[in-house]
């Protein structure tokens, strides 16, 4: 498939051309300290007409990795659920 002539404003053209999909810059989920699991998130979208953007979350655990794609709606709900859990964690023991 030929590269599209128009790109979403978030599309990183170098990554897009290399992967063959619209792709944003990758944002690391970095706490500033060493973690056992590495997480990255990005936006992706097929070059096919009428495709919708999706959130991509890549989880790297040692040599194994998994990529999870979710709709923007699922991403919004996930963000809300994570905030709930983080607020619960601040509450301490019952």
Secondary structure, 3 states (H helix, E strand, C coil): CCCCCCCCCCCCHHHHHHHCCEECCCEEECCCCCCCEEEEEEEEECCCCCCCCEEEEEEEECCEEEEEEEEHHHHHHHHHHHHHHHHHHHCCCC
